[in-house]
Amino acid sequence: MSESDLLKRIMVNPRIFGGKPIVRGQRLAVEHVLGMLAAGDTAETLLKAYPWLEADDIRACLLYARKVVSEERIETLVLETAA
């Protein structure tokens, strides 16, 4: 599946979660999927917890996150120490 097809699975509905990105119009925020993965849950765990969820939905969340993060610039703090 192409990146553009995957990203079509991510939607924004101002009436659901205040307009946060969600998966295919369902009440499951991209943020929640990413949080579960970050906490150590596997894709299989998510697919069991949400029977309507598809593996491509999880890939779409990861792709969406990568796209968002790639637009950010983070300045690192450099501390000088006395020699």
N, C-alpha and C positions, 0 to 999 in steps of 0.2 A: 504494500500500500504506500502511495506517495506521501510526502510530508504534507502537501496541501489537503489530501484526503483525510489524513489523520487529524489535522487541525480543524477540519469541519466538524469533528466530534466534540469540540470544545465550544461552548456557547455562553452567552451572557444574557440573563433575564433579570431586569431590575426588580422583579417581584420575588426572585428566589435568592436568598442569602445576600440581599442588598446589592445585587449585580456582580457578585464574585463569579469568576469563571466556573462553569459546571460541566459535567459530562452528559452529553446528548440530551439536554433539557431535563434531566432527572435531578432530584434533590441530593446530589453528591458533588461536593466542591472539589475542584482540582487540588486545592490546598489540603483537603482531607486525604485524598489518595496519596499525595506526596508525603504527608505526615505519617501515614501508616507504613509506607515503604521505608521512610527514614527511621522509624521506630523498630524496624526489623521484620515487619510482616512481609511475606512473600506475595508474588502475584497470585499464586494459587490460593492463598488465604483470602485475598480480596475477592477473587472470583467466586469463592464459596460463600463469603459473607454477603455478596451482592449478586444474586443469580442472573440478573439481567446484564451485568457488566461483562464486557468482552476484553480479551487480551489487547486488542487494538485500542481500546479506551485507555488502558494503562499506558501503552506506548504513547498515545496522544498527550496524556498528562505530562509525561517525561519530556516529550518534544516541546510542548508549550512552555514548560519551566526553562528548558535550555534557551528557547527563543527570548524569553523575558530576561533571563540573566545575561545573555549575550549583549543586551542593550545597556546594561548597567556598567558604570565605571566606579570602581572602588579604589579610593586613594589609601595607600598603606601609610601608617604612621612610622616614621623613622626616628628613633631616639638616638641621639648622640651621647656617648659616654666618655667621660674623661679618661684619657689614657694614662 
